[in-house]
Amino acid sequence: MNKQKRVLWIVSILLPLLAIIGLWYGLATPKPAPELSAAKTEALVRDHSPVMGSSRAKVTLVEFLDPACETCRLFYPEVKKLLAGHAGKVELVIRYAPFHKGSDYMIKLLESARRQGKFWEVLEIMLQTQPQWASHHNPQPQLIWQHLGGLGLDIAKLKQDMQDPSVEAIVRQDLADAATLGVKKTPDFFVNGQPLPQFGLQQLRDLLLEEVNRVY
């Protein structure tokens, strides 16, 4: 075999091999999360957003939540466990996505309860009693009132504050931000700006742990 034929023979073998190696490397190498645009970064958290956890936490978990969403009800205790498991390192930011009928009523109630320092207590009661008031065929959000008696709320003021235009403005802003971020279902999560690669509780656990390990 002369020199020219030997070179061609070697090239004919190496080129497919390099192509296979390149394909494998491309699949095996983790792709960095795409950076959010400035508009999307701004849309993640607003000054009015309720926050649970340390303000010094380096990991921010943003949840778009609908009080009438069954999956939100199931995820809520698991999200609290994740916060407890990463105490001081993760803060939870709640955003509203009232996609179900009657949810906007509940969000106005939540925001009014927050003025009395009872946001989280009312949210937990809402989720616990959700099957009673959140029928998708016949939602009856007014039924929530019979469950709020033991919280020491000023009910008259609560109902008055629900009519405040600033509360309605919060709902509109969160819906606009949900649209900007492409949120179409609830719950939807972002970990330091990164969406879940695929929806699921384990995917949320994994992404949160990965981010905690990265920044601490």
N, CA, C and O of each residue as an XYZ file, in Angstrom:
864
protein
N       0.863     -1.190      0.000
C       0.000      0.000      0.000
C       0.896      1.235      0.000
O       1.722      1.410      0.896
N       0.724      2.111     -1.031
C       1.568      3.289     -1.065
C       1.120      4.302     -0.019
O       0.077      4.154      0.617
N       1.947      5.342      0.138
C       1.724      6.321      1.207
C       0.391      7.031      1.061
O      -0.308      7.230      2.054
N       0.018      7.423     -0.171
C      -1.235      8.168     -0.389
C      -2.439      7.312     -0.043
O      -3.381      7.793      0.587
N      -2.419      6.041     -0.448
C      -3.536      5.156     -0.133
C      -3.642      4.900      1.361
O      -4.738      4.774      1.908
N      -2.457      4.822      2.030
C      -2.469      4.595      3.479
C      -3.127      5.769      4.210
O      -3.907      5.572      5.142
N      -2.800      6.994      3.775
C      -3.386      8.199      4.395
C      -4.897      8.199      4.186
O      -5.644      8.479      5.124
N      -5.360      7.890      2.981
C      -6.797      7.873      2.711
C      -7.505      6.806      3.534
O      -8.622      7.008      4.008
N      -6.842      5.675      3.694
C      -7.424      4.586      4.491
C      -7.577      4.995      5.952
O      -8.601      4.721      6.577
N      -6.544      5.658      6.495
C      -6.592      6.118      7.887
C      -7.684      7.161      8.067
O      -8.426      7.117      9.048
N      -7.788      8.095      7.135
C      -8.800      9.150      7.218
C     -10.199      8.555      7.148
O     -11.101      8.995      7.861
N     -10.382      7.544      6.278
C     -11.704      6.934      6.128
C     -12.160      6.253      7.414
O     -13.359      6.135      7.671
N     -11.209      5.813      8.212
C     -11.549      5.188      9.499
C     -11.758      6.233     10.588
O     -12.695      6.134     11.381
N     -10.890      7.225     10.624
C     -10.917      8.214     11.702
C     -12.118      9.136     11.638
O     -12.683      9.486     12.674
N     -12.524      9.540     10.426
C     -13.610     10.517     10.331
C     -14.912     10.003     10.951
O     -15.513     10.722     11.749
N     -15.375      8.791     10.620
C     -16.587      8.291     11.288
C     -16.405      8.145     12.784
O     -17.331      8.399     13.554
N     -15.187      7.727     13.208
C     -14.928      7.565     14.640
C     -15.013      8.895     15.368
O     -15.597      8.990     16.447
N     -14.421      9.926     14.763
C     -14.491     11.254     15.381
C     -15.919     11.773     15.424
O     -16.315     12.443     16.378
N     -16.683     11.467     14.400
C     -18.089     11.898     14.375
C     -18.871     11.262     15.508
O     -19.680     11.917     16.164
N     -18.618      9.951     15.736
C     -19.306      9.245     16.823
C     -18.900      9.814     18.167
O     -19.748     10.032     19.033
N     -17.580     10.064     18.355
C     -17.091     10.631     19.621
C     -17.699     12.009     19.853
O     -18.107     12.340     20.966
N     -17.756     12.813     18.782
C     -18.330     14.152     18.925
C     -19.792     14.110     19.302
O     -20.248     14.903     20.126
N     -20.548     13.172     18.694
C     -21.960     13.032     19.021
C     -22.131     12.604     20.467
O     -22.973     13.147     21.183
N     -21.330     11.623     20.905
C     -21.415     11.154     22.297
C     -21.077     12.270     23.271
O     -21.748     12.431     24.291
N     -20.038     13.044     22.963
C     -19.634     14.120     23.854
C     -20.719     15.177     23.959
O     -20.979     15.723     25.032
N     -21.356     15.458     22.807
C     -22.428     16.455     22.821
C     -23.601     16.020     23.664
O     -24.242     16.841     24.320
N     -23.894     14.693     23.649
C     -25.008     14.194     24.448
C     -24.636     14.089     25.904
O     -25.471     14.321     26.778
N     -23.371     13.738     26.183
C     -22.961     13.477     27.564
C     -22.653     14.738     28.340
O     -22.775     14.758     29.564
N     -22.251     15.800     27.640
C     -21.863     17.025     28.339
C     -23.099     17.813     28.739
O     -23.918     18.138     27.879
N     -23.259     18.130     30.022
C     -24.430     18.895     30.462
C     -24.466     20.259     29.789
O     -23.451     20.951     29.705
N     -25.616     20.627     29.323
C     -25.795     21.947     28.715
C     -26.068     22.974     29.811
O     -26.935     22.740     30.653
N     -25.359     24.103     29.829
C     -25.660     25.123     30.824
C     -27.065     25.659     30.636
O     -27.559     25.758     29.513
N     -27.717     26.011     31.767
C     -29.073     26.547     31.691
C     -29.047     27.870     30.937
O     -28.186     28.708     31.205
N     -29.967     28.077     30.004
C     -29.986     29.335     29.262
C     -30.259     30.508     30.197
O     -31.094     30.426     31.098
N     -29.535     31.597     29.961
C     -29.730     32.772     30.798
C     -31.060     33.430     30.457
O     -31.446     33.523     29.292
N     -31.754     33.887     31.501
C     -33.018     34.559     31.287
C     -32.773     35.957     30.757
O     -31.776     36.598     31.089
N     -33.694     36.419     29.932
C     -33.623     37.798     29.474
C     -33.895     38.725     30.653
O     -34.390     38.297     31.696
N     -33.564     40.000     30.472
C     -33.781     40.975     31.542
C     -35.253     41.040     31.925
O     -35.585     41.157     33.105
N     -36.140     40.964     30.928
C     -37.584     41.036     31.194
C     -38.036     39.841     32.029
O     -38.841     39.991     32.948
N     -37.517     38.653     31.708
C     -37.916     37.462     32.446
C     -37.323     37.465     33.851
O     -37.980     37.032     34.798
N     -36.099     37.945     33.995
C     -35.493     38.034     35.325
C     -36.309     38.955     36.224
O     -36.545     38.644     37.392
N     -36.734     40.079     35.680
C     -37.556     41.028     36.448
C     -38.899     40.409     36.812
O     -39.463     40.714     37.863
N     -39.412     39.540     35.942
C     -40.738     38.958     36.153
C     -40.747     37.862     37.217
O     -41.818     37.458     37.670
N     -39.586     37.379     37.617
C     -39.543     36.271     38.573
C     -40.044     36.661     39.956
O     -40.855     35.948     40.548
N     -39.571     37.778     40.469
C     -39.902     38.190     41.843
C     -40.283     39.664     41.836
O     -39.613     40.490     41.216
N     -41.361     39.979     42.529
C     -41.785     41.369     42.688
C     -41.730     41.735     44.167
O     -41.715     40.866     45.038
N     -41.699     43.034     44.430
C     -41.633     43.494     45.824
C     -42.831     43.017     46.645
O     -42.725     42.844     47.859
N     -43.971     42.804     45.981
C     -45.172     42.409     46.726
C     -45.230     40.902     47.000
O     -46.130     40.445     47.705
N     -44.306     40.140     46.468
C     -44.402     38.682     46.554
C     -44.168     38.174     47.981
O     -43.193     38.570     48.619
N     -45.052     37.298     48.495
C     -44.836     36.699     49.816
C     -43.589     35.809     49.803
O     -43.324     35.104     48.829
N     -42.832     35.857     50.897
C     -41.574     35.116     50.984
C     -41.535     34.319     52.283
O     -41.904     34.822     53.344
N     -41.083     33.067     52.184
C     -40.852     32.237     53.359
C     -39.386     31.803     53.352
O     -38.863     31.371     52.324
N     -38.735     31.920     54.500
C     -37.335     31.512     54.590
C     -36.426     32.696     54.857
O     -36.884     33.832     54.974
N     -35.140     32.419     54.953
C     -34.156     33.436     55.294
C     -33.934     34.411     54.145
O     -33.812     34.009     52.988
N     -33.885     35.690     54.477
C     -33.613     36.708     53.465
C     -32.160     36.656     53.000
O     -31.804     37.264     51.991
N     -31.314     35.920     53.746
C     -29.899     35.793     53.376
C     -29.638     34.524     52.552
O     -28.494     34.230     52.206
N     -30.685     33.790     52.246
C     -30.525     32.569     51.464
C     -29.974     32.894     50.078
O     -30.326     33.913     49.484
N     -29.114     32.024     49.574
C     -28.516     32.217     48.255
C     -29.299     31.520     47.147
O     -29.002     31.693     45.965
N     -30.294     30.734     47.533
C     -31.119     30.033     46.542
C     -32.564     30.502     46.693
O     -33.136     30.445     47.781
N     -33.134     30.959     45.605
C     -34.520     31.421     45.599
C     -35.376     30.454     44.795
O     -35.142     30.223     43.608
N     -36.368     29.900     45.469
C     -37.329     29.002     44.823
C     -38.610     29.784     44.590
O     -39.295     30.160     45.541
N     -38.935     30.027     43.338
C     -40.155     30.751     42.976
C     -41.209     29.727     42.574
O     -40.973     28.872     41.720
N     -42.381     29.829     43.209
C     -43.485     28.940     42.861
C     -44.677     29.760     42.379
O     -45.166     30.639     43.088
N     -45.135     29.466     41.175
C     -46.396     30.022     40.688
C     -47.501     29.076     41.135
O     -47.515     27.899     40.775
N     -48.422     29.607     41.921
C     -49.401     28.784     42.639
C     -50.821     29.243     42.350
O     -51.093     30.435     42.206
N     -51.716     28.271     42.269
C     -53.154     28.524     42.145
C     -53.820     27.851     43.342
O     -53.720     26.631     43.472
N     -54.498     28.594     44.224
C     -55.102     27.981     45.411
C     -56.108     26.883     45.100
O     -56.377     26.039     45.955
N     -56.674     26.878     43.887
C     -57.656     25.864     43.520
C     -57.034     24.673     42.794
O     -57.754     23.779     42.348
N     -55.728     24.653     42.671
C     -55.027     23.600     41.939
C     -54.741     22.417     42.862
O     -54.094     22.576     43.897
N     -55.228     21.220     42.484
C     -55.029     20.038     43.320
C     -53.551     19.690     43.452
O     -53.103     19.284     44.524
N     -52.795     19.845     42.373
C     -51.370     19.517     42.424
C     -50.621     20.486     43.336
O     -49.678     20.088     44.019
N     -51.037     21.764     43.351
C     -50.431     22.723     44.278
C     -50.655     22.275     45.715
O     -49.757     22.377     46.552
N     -51.859     21.777     46.000
C     -52.169     21.297     47.355
C     -51.276     20.119     47.723
O     -50.804     20.032     48.857
N     -51.042     19.217     46.783
C     -50.209     18.052     47.065
C     -48.735     18.421     47.208
O     -48.017     17.821     48.008
N     -48.284     19.404     46.436
C     -46.878     19.804     46.465
C     -46.530     20.643     47.686
O     -45.386     20.621     48.140
N     -47.504     21.387     48.229
C     -47.188     22.370     49.269
C     -46.447     21.765     50.467
O     -45.415     22.314     50.854
N     -46.915     20.661     51.079
C     -46.158     20.098     52.202
C     -44.776     19.604     51.799
O     -43.849     19.625     52.609
N     -44.631     19.158     50.552
C     -43.323     18.706     50.093
C     -42.367     19.886     49.915
O     -41.173     19.775     50.195
N     -42.898     21.005     49.452
C     -42.078     22.210     49.308
C     -41.607     22.682     50.686
O     -40.462     23.110     50.837
N     -42.475     22.605     51.681
C     -42.086     22.986     53.036
C     -40.985     22.073     53.576
O     -40.086     22.526     54.284
N     -41.063     20.786     53.236
C     -40.013     19.850     53.653
C     -38.676     20.209     53.008
O     -37.624     20.120     53.642
N     -38.732     20.615     51.741
C     -37.501     21.008     51.060
C     -36.879     22.235     51.722
O     -35.659     22.311     51.869
N     -37.710     23.190     52.117
C     -37.195     24.378     52.812
C     -36.556     23.984     54.135
O     -35.479     24.469     54.480
N     -37.227     23.098     54.877
C     -36.688     22.657     56.167
C     -35.381     21.884     55.975
O     -34.463     21.984     56.789
N     -35.312     21.114     54.888
C     -34.107     20.331     54.627
C     -32.926     21.177     54.205
O     -31.780     20.741     54.310
N     -33.192     22.387     53.727
C     -32.119     23.321     53.343
C     -32.274     24.617     54.145
O     -32.176     25.715     53.597
N     -32.512     24.474     55.427
C     -32.809     25.630     56.280
C     -31.728     26.702     56.174
O     -30.534     26.421     56.279
N     -32.180     27.940     55.963
C     -31.266     29.069     55.876
C     -30.628     29.249     54.513
O     -30.020     30.285     54.243
N     -30.759     28.247     53.646
C     -30.103     28.310     52.337
C     -31.077     28.589     51.198
O     -30.670     29.020     50.119
N     -32.369     28.341     51.438
C     -33.378     28.492     50.386
C     -34.517     29.362     50.891
O     -34.988     29.182     52.014
N     -34.955     30.291     50.079
C     -36.163     31.051     50.377
C     -37.212     30.745     49.313
O     -36.896     30.564     48.137
N     -38.463     30.692     49.755
C     -39.586     30.418     48.860
C     -40.316     31.713     48.559
O     -40.675     32.460     49.470
N     -40.533     31.975     47.289
C     -41.288     33.152     46.853
C     -42.558     32.658     46.160
O     -42.500     31.876     45.211
N     -43.700     33.126     46.650
C     -44.987     32.720     46.072
C     -45.449     33.749     45.044
O     -45.509     34.947     45.320
N     -45.771     33.256     43.867
C     -46.400     34.072     42.827
C     -47.757     33.456     42.518
O     -47.953     32.252     42.681
N     -48.683     34.281     42.076
C     -50.047     33.817     41.832
C     -50.277     33.529     40.352
O     -49.833     34.272     39.477
N     -50.984     32.430     40.099
C     -51.404     32.092     38.741
C     -52.825     31.547     38.820
O     -53.032     30.337     38.735
N     -53.809     32.438     38.984
C     -55.207     31.994     39.164
C     -55.836     31.533     37.852
O     -56.614     32.258     37.233
N     -55.491     30.332     37.447
C     -56.002     29.796     36.189
C     -57.382     29.155     36.346
O     -58.122     29.035     35.370
N     -57.731     28.744     37.568
C     -59.028     28.112     37.800
C     -60.067     29.167     38.207
O     -59.738     30.179     38.826
N     -61.292     28.908     37.853
C     -62.377     29.812     38.213
C     -62.507     29.902     39.736
O     -62.513     28.882     40.425
N     -62.610     31.111     40.246
C     -62.735     31.324     41.684
C     -61.418     31.562     42.384
O     -61.404     31.982     43.541
N     -60.302     31.301     41.707
C     -58.992     31.450     42.343
C     -58.643     32.906     42.629
O     -57.988     33.205     43.629
N     -59.078     33.815     41.754
C     -58.768     35.224     41.991
C     -59.402     35.704     43.294
O     -58.831     36.545     43.988
N     -60.579     35.175     43.629
C     -61.250     35.510     44.897
C     -60.360     35.082     46.062
O     -60.182     35.834     47.021
N     -59.807     33.882     45.979
C     -58.970     33.372     47.056
C     -57.673     34.152     47.188
O     -57.171     34.351     48.294
N     -57.142     34.585     46.079
C     -55.897     35.353     46.130
C     -56.139     36.720     46.764
O     -55.304     37.205     47.528
N     -57.259     37.334     46.458
C     -57.585     38.604     47.108
C     -57.745     38.407     48.613
O     -57.357     39.269     49.401
N     -58.312     37.279     49.006
C     -58.435     36.961     50.426
C     -57.055     36.762     51.050
O     -56.796     37.242     52.153
N     -56.179     36.061     50.353
C     -54.822     35.849     50.859
C     -54.091     37.178     51.057
O     -53.468     37.408     52.093
N     -54.176     38.038     50.057
C     -53.487     39.325     50.149
C     -54.055     40.184     51.276
O     -53.309     40.902     51.943
N     -55.352     40.118     51.491
C     -55.970     40.868     52.585
C     -55.558     40.274     53.933
O     -55.326     41.009     54.892
N     -55.469     38.948     54.006
C     -55.015     38.302     55.244
C     -53.566     38.656     55.535
O     -53.174     38.743     56.699
N     -52.773     38.859     54.506
C     -51.361     39.218     54.706
C     -51.236     40.558     55.423
O     -50.286     40.774     56.176
N     -52.181     41.451     55.194
C     -52.160     42.740     55.885
C     -52.375     42.580     57.385
O     -52.032     43.463     58.172
N     -52.949     41.434     57.771
C     -53.150     41.146     59.193
C     -52.119     40.119     59.700
O     -52.268     39.569     60.792
N     -51.082     39.872     58.900
C     -50.028     38.959     59.314
C     -50.435     37.498     59.334
O     -49.865     36.709     60.088
N     -51.419     37.119     58.511
C     -51.952     35.757     58.552
C     -51.914     35.078     57.185
O     -52.722     34.190     56.914
N     -51.002     35.481     56.339
C     -50.963     34.935     54.987
C     -50.789     33.423     54.985
O     -51.594     32.711     54.386
N     -49.752     32.926     55.642
C     -49.424     31.505     55.573
C     -50.482     30.657     56.261
O     -50.782     29.549     55.816
N     -51.047     31.174     57.346
C     -52.102     30.425     58.031
C     -53.334     30.262     57.138
O     -53.924     29.184     57.071
N     -53.711     31.336     56.459
C     -54.883     31.279     55.587
C     -54.595     30.401     54.369
O     -55.467     29.651     53.929
N     -53.388     30.487     53.825
C     -53.038     29.650     52.682
C     -53.152     28.164     53.043
O     -53.667     27.371     52.255
N     -52.679     27.796     54.210
C     -52.737     26.389     54.603
C     -54.181     25.913     54.767
O     -54.517     24.792     54.383
N     -55.025     26.761     55.334
C     -56.439     26.385     55.470
C     -57.097     26.267     54.096
O     -57.892     25.357     53.858
N     -56.766     27.181     53.204
C     -57.306     27.106     51.841
C     -56.968     25.777     51.190
O     -57.830     25.128     50.598
N     -55.706     25.374     51.303
C     -55.280     24.150     50.652
C     -55.868     22.924     51.336
O     -56.235     21.956     50.669
N     -55.958     22.958     52.661
C     -56.536     21.824     53.390
C     -58.007     21.614     53.037
O     -58.473     20.480     52.918
N     -58.729     22.721     52.870
C     -60.177     22.635     52.611
C     -60.515     22.741     51.126
O     -61.687     22.824     50.762
N     -59.517     22.740     50.289
C     -59.713     22.927     48.853
C     -60.799     22.026     48.256
O     -61.599     22.505     47.453
N     -60.855     20.730     48.621
C     -61.886     19.874     48.013
C     -63.312     20.353     48.278
O     -64.231     19.992     47.543
N     -63.506     21.166     49.326
C     -64.855     21.608     49.678
C     -65.308     22.813     48.856
O     -66.498     22.959     48.576
N     -64.371     23.675     48.469
C     -64.781     24.915     47.817
C     -64.317     25.032     46.355
O     -64.753     25.933     45.639
N     -63.441     24.130     45.916
C     -62.779     24.351     44.632
C     -63.225     23.405     43.527
O     -62.455     23.122     42.609
N     -64.449     22.914     43.602
C     -64.936     22.067     42.509
C     -64.815     22.825     41.188
O     -65.290     23.954     41.071
N     -64.184     22.206     40.202
C     -63.990     22.895     38.925
C     -65.305     23.063     38.165
O     -65.424     23.937     37.306
N     -66.283     22.230     38.482
C     -67.585     22.345     37.832
C     -68.480     23.377     38.526
O     -69.329     24.012     37.899
N     -68.269     23.524     39.824
C     -69.099     24.459     40.582
C     -68.312     25.042     41.757
O     -68.611     24.737     42.911
N     -67.302     25.882     41.473
C     -66.495     26.441     42.564
C     -67.336     27.343     43.467
O     -68.165     28.121     42.994
N     -67.105     27.221     44.774
C     -67.826     28.031     45.751
C     -66.828     28.612     46.757
O     -66.792     28.187     47.911
N     -66.021     29.580     46.322
C     -64.970     30.113     47.191
C     -65.492     30.720     48.487
O     -64.752     30.795     49.468
N     -66.764     31.160     48.511
C     -67.313     31.756     49.730
C     -67.357     30.762     50.896
O     -67.440     31.169     52.054
N     -67.302     29.476     50.595
C     -67.330     28.466     51.659
C     -66.095     28.542     52.557
O     -66.099     27.993     53.658
N     -65.042     29.215     52.100
C     -63.820     29.299     52.900
C     -64.047     30.028     54.215
O     -63.351     29.774     55.198
N     -65.033     30.946     54.236
C     -65.220     31.777     55.424
C     -65.538     30.948     56.663
O     -65.160     31.331     57.770
N     -66.208     29.847     56.502
C     -66.582     29.038     57.659
C     -65.377     28.333     58.293
O     -65.495     27.744     59.367
N     -64.219     28.395     57.625
C     -63.022     27.732     58.139
C     -62.008     28.708     58.747
O     -60.949     28.289     59.215
N     -62.325     29.991     58.742
C     -61.338     30.997     59.166
C     -61.573     31.521     60.578
O     -60.901     32.455     61.015
N     -62.518     30.929     61.286
C     -62.915     31.486     62.581
C     -61.856     31.445     63.660
O     -61.875     32.286     64.559
N     -60.926     30.493     63.607
C     -59.983     30.337     64.705
C     -58.668     31.064     64.538
O     -57.732     30.822     65.301
N     -58.573     31.948     63.560
C     -57.286     32.593     63.291
C     -57.155     33.995     63.887
O     -56.098     34.617     63.785
N     -58.217     34.487     64.504
C     -58.160     35.837     65.074
C     -58.165     36.933     64.040
O     -57.619     38.012     64.272
N     -58.772     36.673     62.905
C     -58.841     37.669     61.832
C     -59.961     38.661     62.069
O     -60.999     38.320     62.636
N     -59.745     39.892     61.630
C     -60.804     40.894     61.586
C     -61.539     40.679     60.262
O     -61.113     41.189     59.225
N     -62.628     39.936     60.293
C     -63.311     39.516     59.070
C     -63.865     40.708     58.298
O     -63.800     40.742     57.069
N     -64.412     41.689     59.024
C     -64.976     42.867     58.347
C     -63.891     43.604     57.561
O     -64.103     43.998     56.414
N     -62.730     43.784     58.190
C     -61.621     44.463     57.503
C     -61.101     43.609     56.354
O     -60.714     44.133     55.310
N     -61.093     42.320     56.546
C     -60.634     41.404     55.502
C     -61.473     41.582     54.235
O     -60.938     41.706     53.133
N     -62.780     41.592     54.409
C     -63.685     41.741     53.254
C     -63.557     43.118     52.619
O     -63.671     43.265     51.402
N     -63.319     44.122     53.454
C     -63.134     45.475     52.921
C     -61.845     45.566     52.101
O     -61.836     46.150     51.017
N     -60.753     44.987     52.622
C     -59.465     45.053     51.929
C     -59.488     44.273     50.616
O     -58.731     44.587     49.697
N     -60.336     43.273     50.523
C     -60.423     42.499     49.289
C     -60.899     43.353     48.118
O     -60.672     43.007     46.959
N     -61.557     44.466     48.422
C     -62.053     45.359     47.374
C     -61.032     46.424     46.984
O     -61.278     47.214     46.072
N     -59.897     46.451     47.663
C     -58.869     47.457     47.402
C     -58.291     47.245     45.997
O     -57.860     46.136     45.681
N     -58.272     48.269     45.159
C     -57.733     48.125     43.796
C     -56.280     47.649     43.773
O     -55.853     47.021     42.804
N     -55.514     47.942     44.832
C     -54.116     47.517     44.845
C     -53.994     45.993     44.915
O     -53.012     45.422     44.440
N     -54.992     45.340     45.507
C     -54.990     43.882     45.563
C     -55.241     43.318     44.171
O     -54.575     42.370     43.754
N     -56.182     43.886     43.463
C     -56.456     43.474     42.084
C     -55.227     43.704     41.209
O     -54.960     42.918     40.300
N     -54.477     44.772     41.473
C     -53.283     45.077     40.685
C     -52.220     43.991     40.869
O     -51.497     43.662     39.929
N     -52.129     43.439     42.072
C     -51.177     42.359     42.331
C     -51.525     41.131     41.503
O     -50.647     40.493     40.922
N     -52.810     40.806     41.454
C     -53.255     39.657     40.664
C     -52.913     39.866     39.187
O     -52.416     38.955     38.526
N     -53.178     41.058     38.680
C     -52.887     41.345     37.274
C     -51.395     41.256     36.980
O     -50.988     40.719     35.949
N     -50.576     41.790     37.901
C     -49.127     41.771     37.693
C     -48.587     40.342     37.666
O     -47.756     40.002     36.824
N     -49.066     39.506     38.595
C     -48.573     38.133     38.642
C     -48.999     37.349     37.410
O     -48.232     36.530     36.904
N     -50.199     37.586     36.924
C     -50.639     36.928     35.693
C     -49.805     37.388     34.496
O     -49.467     36.584     33.628
N     -49.477     38.669     34.453
C     -48.637     39.190     33.367
C     -47.241     38.571     33.438
O     -46.665     38.216     32.409
N     -46.698     38.440     34.647
C     -45.375     37.840     34.801
C     -45.400     36.356     34.457
O     -44.445     35.835     33.882
N     -46.479     35.679     34.804
C     -46.617     34.267     34.438
C     -46.575     34.112     32.918
O     -45.938     33.194     32.400
N     -47.249     35.005     32.215
C     -47.249     34.963     30.750
C     -45.849     35.229     30.199
O     -45.414     34.565     29.259
N     -45.145     36.196     30.782
C     -43.784     36.516     30.343
C     -42.854     35.320     30.495
O     -41.989     35.085     29.652
N     -43.037     34.567     31.574
C     -42.169     33.429     31.868
C     -42.647     32.125     31.232
O     -42.005     31.085     31.373
N     -43.773     32.189     30.536
C     -44.287     30.991     29.884
C     -44.967     30.017     30.813
O     -45.064     28.828     30.510
N     -45.445     30.516     31.960
C     -46.143     29.648     32.913
C     -47.565     29.426     32.420
O     -48.328     30.377     32.246
N     -47.914     28.166     32.198
C     -49.240     27.833     31.686
C     -50.002     26.884     32.600
O     -51.221     26.751     32.490
N     -49.280     26.223     33.504
C     -49.915     25.307     34.442
C     -49.315     25.521     35.822
O     -48.232     26.090     35.960
N     -50.028     25.060     36.839
C     -49.530     25.185     38.198
C     -49.474     23.813     38.862
O     -50.236     22.911     38.514
N     -48.549     23.665     39.837
C     -47.518     24.635     40.196
C     -46.403     24.652     39.159
O     -46.152     23.655     38.482
N     -45.747     25.783     39.047
C     -44.572     25.896     38.193
C     -43.457     26.498     39.041
O     -43.691     27.405     39.839
N     -42.246     25.986     38.862
C     -41.147     26.352     39.748
C     -39.941     26.868     38.967
O     -39.672     26.455     37.839
N     -39.226     27.790     39.616
C     -37.947     28.291     39.111
C     -36.962     28.284     40.280
O     -37.272     28.778     41.364
N     -35.794     27.730     40.055
C     -34.750     27.674     41.089
C     -33.613     28.585     40.650
O     -32.895     28.280     39.697
N     -33.452     29.702     41.348
C     -32.474     30.726     40.932
C     -32.631     31.035     39.441
O     -31.652     31.157     38.704
N     -33.875     31.156     39.028
C     -34.165     31.531     37.642
C     -34.256     30.380     36.670
O     -34.664     30.578     35.525
N     -33.886     29.174     37.090
C     -33.916     28.023     36.190
C     -35.251     27.286     36.297
O     -35.666     26.938     37.402
N     -35.924     27.044     35.192
C     -37.143     26.230     35.231
C     -36.780     24.766     35.419
O     -35.646     24.366     35.153
N     -37.726     23.974     35.871
C     -37.494     22.537     35.973
C     -37.247     21.959     34.580
O     -37.951     22.320     33.637
N     -36.257     21.068     34.431
C     -36.041     20.450     33.120
C     -37.233     19.614     32.686
O     -37.507     19.461     31.496
N     -37.942     19.072     33.682
C     -39.162     18.306     33.452
C     -39.971     18.368     34.734
O     -39.405     18.310     35.825
N     -41.300     18.488     34.616
C     -42.101     18.651     35.825
C     -42.118     17.373     36.651
O     -42.261     16.269     36.126
N     -41.967     17.555     37.959
C     -42.035     16.429     38.877
C     -41.395     16.786     40.199
O     -40.526     17.655     40.263
N     -41.824     16.113     41.256
C     -41.286     16.397     42.585
C     -39.805     16.045     42.669
O     -39.016     16.804     43.232
N     -39.429     14.903     42.114
C     -38.016     14.514     42.173
C     -37.152     15.478     41.371
O     -36.026     15.784     41.764
N     -37.679     15.956     40.245
C     -36.925     16.929     39.448
C     -36.719     18.219     40.234
O     -35.669     18.853     40.130
N     -37.732     18.610     41.028
C     -37.601     19.798     41.864
C     -36.548     19.569     42.945
O     -35.701     20.428     43.188
N     -36.605     18.407     43.592
C     -35.605     18.089     44.617
C     -34.190     18.128     44.047
O     -33.275     18.698     44.642
N     -34.036     17.509     42.880
C     -32.708     17.405     42.278
C     -32.159     18.769     41.898
O     -30.999     19.072     42.177
N     -32.990     19.600     41.257
C     -32.522     20.917     40.820
C     -32.192     21.789     42.020
O     -31.207     22.527     42.001
N     -33.010     21.708     43.063
C     -32.760     22.512     44.260
C     -31.451     22.092     44.921
O     -30.646     22.943     45.299
N     -31.237     20.790     45.062
C     -30.004     20.286     45.677
C     -28.792     20.671     44.847
O     -27.758     21.063     45.388
N     -28.921     20.561     43.544
C     -27.816     20.933     42.654
C     -27.441     22.398     42.836
O     -26.259     22.739     42.882
N     -28.440     23.260     42.939
C     -28.170     24.695     43.079
C     -27.620     25.021     44.455
O     -26.737     25.869     44.581
N     -28.132     24.354     45.501
C     -27.590     24.565     46.846
C     -26.126     24.163     46.891
O     -25.300     24.887     47.447
N     -25.800     23.023     46.315
C     -24.406     22.563     46.304
C     -23.518     23.491     45.484
O     -22.332     23.643     45.775
N     -24.092     24.103     44.466
C     -23.290     24.989     43.606
C     -22.912     26.285     44.305
O     -21.794     26.775     44.147
N     -23.837     26.839     45.074
C     -23.598     28.177     45.636
C     -23.095     28.157     47.078
O     -22.684     29.191     47.604
N     -23.124     26.978     47.725
C     -22.633     26.897     49.097
C     -21.393     26.007     49.164
O     -20.830     25.814     50.241
